[in-house]
């Protein structure tokens, strides 16, 4: 069989040539970053495929299907591995490039190998950016909105690119679909092609090896078995760390995206903290400098390093300018990231508290959640306990799940000291005219419910929700939420409201 395959493909001889390839300086753990990066890429593809079995990309189902994943062990574990695998892949690509930079392995004839590696880092960042939106929770929505707004500030094509990415003038189902397509199909295909090109160029040029005054004096080793063992062991360690983090610190799911919540402070992924920090240290009049000019110039300089470095040797002493510039850039990136993190955490501490993990999961558990493909009739639309006898109440449950549960919680219990409860609230079940007024005009300031004080920050829903939806959600919170059993209101009641 092997002879038959060899005679028709040459695969066996190619594999043997690969395994007995000489390694300058012998096997070393310094050479494992490339193979560990490829392993992380494969892990992301495999876990991503499994996640698509459960995820439904639309504004009405993205959060619901993600919440279903969070409430089931194996899907949640796969999601957590995918989450930490993304960070691992970005970190490994960066470390691999940093090693090549320090070793001077970008020099002739490996210039294109370096350029392809830099583009691969960009692709992994785009994968991280597009995947960040897909849960469609509060942080995903507002962090992605910042990124899209930054894109829109680019001269000439920026607004057009932003509109294409959003699928229109605002974020919604089309945005999710486009990010999903880029994240699941376009960028993985580009990444696989670039990895193939990178490996082909590497095979053509051969490994650069460690820094040496005379590379010809380096003692060579073989890829098999020593280097293959080191590569495999390093990949196993990467996998073990990812799985450990998946158990110890799984990703947090915020409440469902609510575009009207202007108090929410988003937190970007760690690999974008430096960009957010740069945006915070410059005055608003220079935002374009921080969002477009500086990152673009930095990228162009990094790509051009093989041509900017005029030294004839890979020796560190001969490349002092490159090494010092690299250290300065790393210090700046780390410093901006720390500053950005502290700034965001300070803003979050001053903002109204978001739902806790327990509240979000309670919200998910009280919602009719299942893999959306298996329940096409109403995927993740209504909360439990919506009486089917009154269609208006049932419709209100859908409106509540999409617009109100993020703050008031799916069970209507609110958030202590911040968001008042709706379930068991005598104000809600008393005069419907007053409740209609709060929904239409909003309510801010200190309020007391059942003897407990709250800081009311209810937005006005007039113009955002239709009178029909407002009537439906009021009917639900009055007659279908927790112990509330008050009468419903009609669309005519809402239309006739006067302060």
C-alpha positions in Angstrom: 0.0 0.0 0.0 2.8 2.4 0.9 4.6 1.7 -2.4 1.3 2.3 -4.3 0.9 5.7 -2.5 4.5 6.6 -3.1 4.4 5.8 -6.8 1.4 8.1 -7.3 2.1 10.9 -4.9 5.7 10.8 -3.7 4.3 11.5 -0.2 6.4 8.9 1.5 9.7 10.2 0.2 8.7 13.8 0.9 7.9 12.8 4.5 11.3 11.0 4.9 13.1 14.0 3.5 11.3 16.3 6.0 12.1 14.0 9.0 15.8 13.8 8.2 16.2 17.5 7.5 19.2 19.1 9.1 18.6 21.6 11.9 21.4 24.2 12.3 22.7 24.0 15.9 20.7 20.9 16.6 17.3 20.4 18.2 16.2 23.2 20.5 13.2 24.5 22.3 13.9 27.8 20.7 12.5 26.3 17.5 9.1 25.3 18.9 7.2 28.6 18.5 6.2 27.9 14.9 4.9 24.4 15.4 3.1 25.5 18.6 1.4 28.3 16.6 0.3 25.8 14.0 -1.1 23.6 16.7 -3.1 26.5 18.2 -4.4 27.3 14.8 -5.7 23.7 14.3 -7.2 23.8 17.8 -9.1 26.9 16.9 -10.4 25.4 13.7 -11.6 22.2 15.4 -13.3 24.0 18.4 -14.7 26.6 16.1 -16.4 23.9 13.9 -18.0 22.4 17.0 -19.3 25.8 18.2 -21.0 26.4 14.9 -23.2 23.4 15.7 -24.8 25.4 18.5 -24.4 29.1 17.5 -27.1 31.0 15.6 -25.9 34.3 14.0 -28.7 36.9 14.4 -29.6 39.7 16.8 -32.5 37.6 18.1 -30.6 34.3 18.6 -26.8 35.0 19.0 -27.0 35.8 22.7 -29.6 33.1 23.3 -27.6 30.4 21.6 -24.4 31.5 23.3 -26.2 31.4 26.7 -27.3 27.8 25.9 -23.7 26.9 25.3 -22.8 28.5 28.7 -25.4 26.4 30.5 -24.2 23.0 29.1 -20.9 21.5 30.2 -19.3 20.2 27.0 -20.3 23.1 24.7 -19.2 25.5 27.4 -15.8 23.7 27.8 -15.3 23.9 24.0 -16.2 27.6 24.0 -13.7 28.2 26.9 -11.0 26.3 25.1 -11.7 28.3 21.9 -11.6 31.6 23.9 -8.2 30.9 25.5 -6.9 29.3 22.3 -7.4 32.6 20.5 -5.2 34.4 23.1 -2.7 31.6 22.8 -2.5 31.8 19.0 -2.1 35.5 19.0 0.6 35.4 21.7 2.4 32.6 19.9 2.4 34.4 16.6 3.7 37.5 18.4 6.5 35.5 20.2 7.5 33.8 17.0 7.9 37.1 15.2 9.7 38.6 18.2 12.2 35.7 18.1 12.8 36.1 14.4 13.3 39.8 15.0 15.8 39.3 17.8 17.7 36.6 15.9 17.8 38.6 12.7 16.2 35.7 10.8 14.4 38.1 8.6 17.5 38.9 6.6 18.1 38.0 2.9 16.8 35.6 1.5 14.0 35.5 4.1 12.3 38.9 3.6 9.1 37.5 2.2 8.9 34.9 5.0 9.0 37.8 7.5 6.3 39.8 5.6 4.0 36.7 5.5 4.5 36.3 9.2 3.5 39.9 9.9 0.4 39.5 7.8 -0.4 36.3 9.7 -0.4 38.3 12.9 -2.8 40.8 11.4 -5.1 38.0 10.3 -5.1 36.5 13.9 -6.0 39.9 15.2 -8.9 40.2 12.8 -10.1 36.8 13.9 -10.0 38.0 17.5 -11.9 41.2 16.6 -14.6 39.5 14.6 -15.1 36.7 17.1 -15.4 39.2 20.0 -18.8 40.4 18.7 -20.4 37.0 18.2 -21.8 36.4 21.7 -23.8 39.6 21.2 -23.6 40.5 24.9 -23.1 44.0 26.3 -19.3 44.0 26.2 -19.2 42.4 22.7 -21.6 45.0 21.3 -20.0 48.1 22.7 -16.4 47.0 22.3 -17.1 46.2 18.7 -18.9 49.5 18.2 -15.7 51.3 19.3 -13.7 49.3 16.8 -16.2 50.0 14.0 -16.2 53.7 14.8 -12.4 53.7 14.7 -12.6 52.1 11.3 -15.0 54.8 10.1 -12.5 57.5 10.9 -10.1 56.3 8.3 -9.7 58.8 5.5 -11.5 58.2 2.2 -12.6 54.6 2.5 -13.2 54.5 6.3 -17.0 55.3 6.3 -17.6 52.9 3.4 -15.7 50.0 5.1 -17.6 50.7 8.4 -21.0 50.6 6.6 -20.0 47.4 4.8 -18.9 45.7 8.0 -22.0 46.8 9.9 -24.3 46.0 7.0 -25.9 49.4 7.3 -25.9 52.5 9.5 -26.3 50.6 12.8 -25.2 47.3 14.3 -27.7 44.4 14.1 -28.3 41.0 12.5 -26.4 42.0 9.3 -23.4 43.0 11.4 -23.4 39.6 13.2 -23.8 37.7 9.9 -20.9 39.6 8.3 -18.6 39.2 11.3 -19.6 35.5 11.5 -18.7 35.0 7.8 -15.4 36.8 8.2 -14.6 34.9 11.4 -15.7 31.4 10.3 -14.9 31.4 6.6 -12.9 34.2 5.1 -10.1 34.7 7.7 -9.6 31.0 8.4 -9.2 30.4 4.7 -6.7 33.3 4.4 -4.9 32.1 7.4 -4.5 28.5 6.1 -3.2 29.9 2.7 -0.7 32.2 4.5 0.5 29.4 6.8 1.0 27.2 3.6 2.9 30.0 1.9 5.0 30.6 5.1 5.9 26.9 5.3 6.7 26.7 1.6 9.1 29.7 1.8 10.6 28.2 4.9 11.2 24.9 3.2 12.8 26.7 0.3 15.1 28.9 2.4 15.7 26.4 5.2 15.9 27.2 8.9 18.1 30.3 9.8 19.4 28.7 12.9 20.8 30.5 16.0 23.0 33.6 15.8 26.6 32.5 15.1 29.7 34.3 13.8 30.2 31.5 11.3 27.0 29.5 10.7 29.1 26.8 8.8 30.6 25.8 12.2 27.3 25.0 13.8 26.7 21.4 14.6 23.7 20.1 12.7 20.9 17.9 14.1 18.0 16.0 12.6 14.3 16.9 12.9 13.4 13.3 13.8 13.2 12.4 16.6 14.6 15.1 18.9 13.1 18.3 17.4 9.8 16.5 16.7 9.6 15.5 20.4 10.3 19.0 21.5 7.7 20.4 19.1 5.1 17.9 20.3 5.9 18.5 24.0 5.6 22.2 23.6 2.3 21.9 21.8 1.1 19.6 24.7 2.1 22.2 27.2 0.2 24.9 25.3 -2.9 22.7 25.2 -2.6 21.9 28.9 -2.4 25.6 29.8 -5.4 26.4 27.6 -7.5 23.6 29.1 -6.4 24.6 32.6 -7.4 28.2 32.0 -10.7 27.0 30.5 -11.6 25.4 33.8 -10.1 28.0 36.1 -11.2 31.2 34.3 -13.9 30.5 31.7 -15.1 33.5 29.7 -17.8 35.7 31.2 -21.1 36.2 29.4 -22.7 39.6 30.0 -26.3 40.4 29.6 -27.7 40.6 26.1 -26.7 43.6 24.0 -28.8 46.7 24.8 -27.9 49.6 22.5 -29.8 52.1 24.7 -27.6 51.4 27.7 -25.3 54.4 27.6 -23.8 53.7 31.0 -22.0 50.5 30.1 -18.2 50.6 29.9 -16.8 48.1 27.4 -13.6 46.2 28.0 -11.5 45.3 24.9 -9.5 42.1 24.5 -6.1 42.3 26.0 -4.4 42.4 22.6 -6.2 45.7 21.8 -5.6 47.4 25.1 -2.6 49.3 23.8 -4.6 50.8 21.0 -7.3 51.9 23.4 -4.7 53.3 25.7 -3.2 55.3 22.9 -6.7 56.7 22.1 -7.0 57.8 25.7 -3.7 59.6 26.0 -4.2 61.9 23.0 -6.7 64.8 23.0 -9.9 64.3 21.0 -8.6 66.6 18.2 -5.8 64.1 17.5 -7.9 60.9 17.6 -7.1 60.2 14.0 -3.4 60.2 14.9 -4.0 57.5 17.6 -6.5 55.3 15.6 -5.1 55.4 12.1 -1.8 57.2 11.6 0.3 55.7 14.4 -0.9 52.1 14.0 -0.4 52.3 10.2 3.1 53.8 10.4 4.0 51.2 13.0 2.8 48.4 10.8 4.7 49.7 7.7 7.9 50.0 9.7 7.6 46.5 11.1 7.0 45.1 7.5 10.0 47.1 6.2 12.4 45.9 8.9 14.3 43.5 6.5 15.1 46.5 4.3 15.7 49.0 7.1 18.3 46.8 8.7 21.4 47.5 6.7 23.8 45.4 8.8 25.6 42.6 7.1 25.4 40.2 10.1 22.8 38.9 12.5 25.0 39.7 15.5 23.1 41.6 18.2 25.9 44.1 18.6 25.7 44.9 14.9 22.0 45.5 15.1 21.8 47.8 18.2 19.4 50.2 16.6 16.8 47.4 15.8 17.2 45.8 19.2 16.8 49.2 21.1 13.8 50.1 19.0 12.2 46.8 19.7 12.7 47.2 23.4 11.2 50.8 23.3 8.2 49.5 21.3 7.6 46.7 23.7 7.8 49.0 26.7 5.4 51.4 25.0 2.9 48.6 24.2 3.0 47.2 27.7 2.8 50.6 29.3 -0.2 51.7 27.2 -1.9 48.4 27.9 -1.5 48.8 31.7 -2.7 52.4 31.5 -5.7 51.4 29.4 -6.7 48.5 31.8 -6.5 50.8 34.8 -8.4 53.5 33.1 -11.2 51.2 32.0 -11.4 49.5 35.4 -11.8 53.0 37.1 -14.6 53.9 34.7 -16.3 50.6 35.3 -16.1 51.1 39.0 -17.8 54.4 38.7 -20.6 53.1 36.4 -23.8 51.4 37.5 -23.0 47.7 38.3 -23.6 45.2 35.5 -25.4 41.9 36.2 -23.3 39.3 38.0 -22.5 36.0 36.4 -25.1 34.3 38.6 -27.7 36.8 37.4 -26.8 36.3 33.7 -26.9 32.6 34.0 -30.2 32.8 35.9 -31.4 34.9 33.0 -30.2 32.2 30.6 -31.7 29.4 32.5 -35.1 31.1 32.7 -35.1 31.6 29.0 -36.4 28.9 26.6 -32.9 28.1 25.4 -31.9 25.2 23.2 -29.7 24.8 20.1 -31.6 27.2 17.8 -31.4 24.8 14.8 -33.5 22.3 16.9 -36.1 25.0 17.8 -36.8 27.2 14.8 -40.2 28.3 16.0 -39.0 30.9 18.5 -35.3 30.5 19.3 -34.5 32.0 22.6 -37.3 34.5 22.3 -39.4 34.3 25.5 -38.8 33.9 29.1 -40.4 31.1 31.1 -43.7 31.6 32.9 -45.3 33.6 30.1 -49.0 32.5 30.2 -50.1 31.3 26.8 -53.7 32.4 27.5 -53.0 36.0 26.7 -51.1 36.6 23.4 -50.2 40.1 24.5 -48.4 38.8 27.6 -46.6 36.2 25.5 -45.5 38.9 23.0 -44.4 41.0 26.0 -42.1 38.2 27.2 -40.2 38.4 23.9 -39.8 42.2 24.2 -38.7 41.9 27.8 -36.1 39.2 27.0 -34.6 41.4 24.3 -34.7 44.8 25.9 -35.3 44.6 29.7 -33.8 41.4 31.1 -30.2 42.8 30.7 -30.8 45.2 33.6 -33.9 43.9 35.5 -32.9 40.2 35.1 -35.0 37.5 33.5 -36.8 36.8 36.8 -37.5 40.5 37.3 -35.5 40.8 40.5 -33.2 43.6 39.3 -29.9 44.4 40.9 -29.5 45.3 44.6 -28.9 49.1 45.1 -29.0 49.8 41.4 -31.9 48.4 39.4 -35.2 48.0 41.1 -37.2 44.8 40.9 -40.3 44.5 38.7 -41.5 41.2 40.2 -43.4 41.8 43.4 -43.2 45.6 42.9 -46.5 47.3 44.0 -45.9 50.3 41.7 -45.8 48.0 38.7 -49.1 46.3 39.5 -51.0 49.4 40.7 -51.9 52.2 38.3 -51.0 51.2 34.7 -51.1 54.9 33.7 -48.0 55.6 35.8 -46.2 52.5 34.5 -46.9 53.6 30.9 -45.3 57.0 31.7 -42.1 55.4 33.0 -41.8 53.3 29.9 -42.4 56.2 27.6 -40.5 59.0 29.3 -38.0 57.1 31.5 -37.2 57.8 35.1 -34.0 58.9 36.8 -33.1 59.5 40.5 -33.5 57.9 43.8 -36.5 55.6 44.3 -37.7 53.2 47.0 -39.2 49.8 46.4 -40.4 47.6 49.2 -38.3 49.7 51.6 -35.1 49.3 49.6 -33.4 52.3 47.9 -32.4 52.3 44.3 -30.8 54.8 41.9 -33.2 54.8 39.0 -31.7 55.1 35.5 -34.6 54.0 33.3 -34.2 55.1 29.7 -37.1 56.5 27.7 -38.4 53.9 25.2 -40.6 56.3 23.3 -39.5 56.2 19.7 -37.4 53.1 20.3 -40.2 50.6 20.9 -43.6 50.8 19.2 -46.8 51.5 21.2 -47.7 47.8 20.6 -44.4 46.6 22.0 -44.7 48.9 25.0 -48.2 47.7 25.7 -47.1 44.1 25.4 -44.1 44.4 27.7 -46.1 46.3 30.4 -48.8 43.5 30.2 -46.1 40.9 30.7 -44.4 42.6 33.7 -47.8 43.3 35.3 -49.4 39.9 34.7 -46.7 37.3 33.8 -43.5 38.2 35.7 -43.0 36.4 39.0 -46.0 36.9 41.4 -47.5 39.8 39.4 -51.1 39.2 38.4 -52.4 42.6 37.4 -54.4 43.4 34.3 -53.0 44.0 30.9 -52.8 47.3 29.0 -53.6 47.9 25.3 -51.9 49.7 22.5 -54.7 52.2 22.7 -53.9 52.9 26.4 -50.3 53.7 25.4 -51.3 55.9 22.5 -53.7 57.8 24.8 -51.2 58.4 27.5 -50.7 62.0 28.7 -48.4 63.1 31.5 
